[in-house]
Amino acid sequence: MIMRSKIIISIAFLCMLFLTGSASAAVDFPADEAGISAYVKASPSIDINDTKSAFASIECETADYIIGTVEMWGHTEEQQPHIYVSKDGWIVAYYPNNRPSSWIIPWYSYNTIPNGNSTLSDAVNILVNKVGGSNAGLKYYNFNFPDATKIMLIAESTTSSNYFNVTVPNSFSLYEAGWSHYSPYIHSVGSTNLDGETFSSGANLKYGIFDTLTEFSKGNEHSIAVSSSGESVFVGLVLVYAE
Amino acid sequence: MKLKQEIASINVNKNAMIGLVLLILIIFIFAVPAFTETDLTQEIEDENIVNSSGNNTGDQAAGLNDTTNKSAGPVSIPLEKPPFID
């Protein structure tokens, strides 16, 4: 009887150690290099050798994990997020911490933005499909702003002119206001402006941030406008904040 | 002798109870969050948190090659610290 109770207690502690271990796994994830990230526990375990063919480039490979980039349709190499895959089932897509969160706007699939899609979720899904795992429970985190609790994506397109207005309440903490300007057609002359001041122009893909104290202050309504000489031009805003 | 057996029996039951309580605690700690995880799609269109407006904001988004003027979002997505970070 004494032996049985000891066994029960031992099993309880082993369960505790096992479950705690599985939750805190993901070996050597480069948290000091990552900024905006999307992650999911895709599977209880992953044979990382099986994932290699999905990578366009591999930057780091150990027995426990691989870090690289994946080919994504409609993306330049620079736009491809970094992907971390670990043998204990974690898949993390992230941009380096020197890039604003607006890099997650999926311009190549603009119509999926209302579904919560991003370049990061699309990159994660490539690996999830490769390993036959699940993307249920995909979450986001910004390693630059550990106190932020939400991000918001807003985008606008036009062949002439268009705009949207945003007000961030004073009671919120606003950590970053990142923007992106996408003008894919070389013959199109487009520009974007914040409250009447041009912040990007020309044909290309650009990213940046607004100063949250002066340019994009809380408590004031800000207008972001986009204009084009004929072809589609896009502007996006990504806010990182806490209520 | 009988008294010793009773004391041993009480100790056994006490240890078994501790084990049982620990098991219930573990199940509670790890099972409850699994059932309360939020779906990202539930957070979409959270327009009350950050107010935004525009002439087309909130419309069905257009494809890149669509020549009409349409908006995408606002889409609000929660941020959550990964469990694998200290």
Boltz contact constraints between the chains, C-beta under 6 A:
constraints:
  - contact:
      token1: [A, 1]
      token2: [B, 12]
      max_distance: 6.0
  - contact:
      token1: [A, 2]
      token2: [B, 12]
      max_distance: 6.0
  - contact:
      token1: [A, 5]
      token2: [B, 12]
      max_distance: 6.0
  - contact:
      token1: [A, 5]
      token2: [B, 15]
      max_distance: 6.0
  - contact:
      token1: [A, 5]
      token2: [B, 16]
      max_distance: 6.0
  - contact:
      token1: [A, 8]
      token2: [B, 19]
      max_distance: 6.0
  - contact:
      token1: [A, 9]
      token2: [B, 19]
      max_distance: 6.0
  - contact:
      token1: [A, 12]
      token2: [B, 19]
      max_distance: 6.0
  - contact:
      token1: [A, 12]
      token2: [B, 22]
      max_distance: 6.0
  - contact:
      token1: [A, 12]
      token2: [B, 23]
      max_distance: 6.0
  - contact:
      token1: [A, 15]
      token2: [B, 26]
      max_distance: 6.0
  - contact:
      token1: [A, 16]
      token2: [B, 26]
      max_distance: 6.0
  - contact:
      token1: [A, 19]
      token2: [B, 30]
      max_distance: 6.0
  - contact:
      token1: [A, 23]
      token2: [B, 83]
      max_distance: 6.0
  - contact:
      token1: [A, 24]
      token2: [B, 84]
      max_distance: 6.0
  - contact:
      token1: [A, 25]
      token2: [B, 84]
      max_distance: 6.0
  - contact:
      token1: [A, 26]
      token2: [B, 84]
      max_distance: 6.0
  - contact:
      token1: [A, 31]
      token2: [B, 85]
      max_distance: 6.0
  - contact:
      token1: [A, 39]
      token2: [B, 82]
      max_distance: 6.0
  - contact:
      token1: [A, 110]
      token2: [B, 61]
      max_distance: 6.0
  - contact:
      token1: [A, 110]
      token2: [B, 64]
      max_distance: 6.0
  - contact:
      token1: [A, 110]
      token2: [B, 72]
      max_distance: 6.0
  - contact:
      token1: [A, 111]
      token2: [B, 61]
      max_distance: 6.0
  - contact:
      token1: [A, 111]
      token2: [B, 63]
      max_distance: 6.0
  - contact:
      token1: [A, 113]
      token2: [B, 61]
      max_distance: 6.0
  - contact:
      token1: [A, 113]
      token2: [B, 72]
      max_distance: 6.0
  - contact:
      token1: [A, 113]
      token2: [B, 73]
      max_distance: 6.0
  - contact:
      token1: [A, 114]
      token2: [B, 61]
      max_distance: 6.0
  - contact:
      token1: [A, 114]
      token2: [B, 72]
      max_distance: 6.0
  - contact:
      token1: [A, 116]
      token2: [B, 40]
      max_distance: 6.0
  - contact:
      token1: [A, 116]
      token2: [B, 44]
      max_distance: 6.0
  - contact:
      token1: [A, 116]
      token2: [B, 75]
      max_distance: 6.0
  - contact:
      token1: [A, 116]
      token2: [B, 77]
      max_distance: 6.0
  - contact:
      token1: [A, 137]
      token2: [B, 37]
      max_distance: 6.0
  - contact:
      token1: [A, 139]
      token2: [B, 80]
      max_distance: 6.0
  - contact:
      token1: [A, 140]
      token2: [B, 77]
      max_distance: 6.0
  - contact:
      token1: [A, 140]
      token2: [B, 79]
      max_distance: 6.0
  - contact:
      token1: [A, 141]
      token2: [B, 79]
      max_distance: 6.0
  - contact:
      token1: [A, 141]
      token2: [B, 80]
      max_distance: 6.0
  - contact:
      token1: [A, 141]
      token2: [B, 81]
      max_distance: 6.0
  - contact:
      token1: [A, 141]
      token2: [B, 82]
      max_distance: 6.0
  - contact:
      token1: [A, 142]
      token2: [B, 79]
      max_distance: 6.0
  - contact:
      token1: [A, 148]
      token2: [B, 79]
      max_distance: 6.0
  - contact:
      token1: [A, 149]
      token2: [B, 79]
      max_distance: 6.0
  - contact:
      token1: [A, 150]
      token2: [B, 76]
      max_distance: 6.0
  - contact:
      token1: [A, 150]
      token2: [B, 78]
      max_distance: 6.0
  - contact:
      token1: [A, 150]
      token2: [B, 79]
      max_distance: 6.0
  - contact:
      token1: [A, 151]
      token2: [B, 77]
      max_distance: 6.0
  - contact:
      token1: [A, 152]
      token2: [B, 50]
      max_distance: 6.0
  - contact:
      token1: [A, 152]
      token2: [B, 74]
      max_distance: 6.0
  - contact:
      token1: [A, 152]
      token2: [B, 76]
      max_distance: 6.0
  - contact:
      token1: [A, 153]
      token2: [B, 73]
      max_distance: 6.0
  - contact:
      token1: [A, 153]
      token2: [B, 75]
      max_distance: 6.0
  - contact:
      token1: [A, 154]
      token2: [B, 52]
      max_distance: 6.0
  - contact:
      token1: [A, 154]
      token2: [B, 73]
      max_distance: 6.0
  - contact:
      token1: [A, 154]
      token2: [B, 74]
      max_distance: 6.0
  - contact:
      token1: [A, 155]
      token2: [B, 72]
      max_distance: 6.0
  - contact:
      token1: [A, 155]
      token2: [B, 73]
      max_distance: 6.0
  - contact:
      token1: [A, 156]
      token2: [B, 71]
      max_distance: 6.0
  - contact:
      token1: [A, 158]
      token2: [B, 69]
      max_distance: 6.0
  - contact:
      token1: [A, 159]
      token2: [B, 67]
      max_distance: 6.0
  - contact:
      token1: [A, 162]
      token2: [B, 69]
      max_distance: 6.0
  - contact:
      token1: [A, 163]
      token2: [B, 54]
      max_distance: 6.0
  - contact:
      token1: [A, 164]
      token2: [B, 52]
      max_distance: 6.0
  - contact:
      token1: [A, 164]
      token2: [B, 54]
      max_distance: 6.0
  - contact:
      token1: [A, 164]
      token2: [B, 57]
      max_distance: 6.0
  - contact:
      token1: [A, 165]
      token2: [B, 53]
      max_distance: 6.0
  - contact:
      token1: [A, 166]
      token2: [B, 52]
      max_distance: 6.0
  - contact:
      token1: [A, 167]
      token2: [B, 51]
      max_distance: 6.0
  - contact:
      token1: [A, 168]
      token2: [B, 50]
      max_distance: 6.0
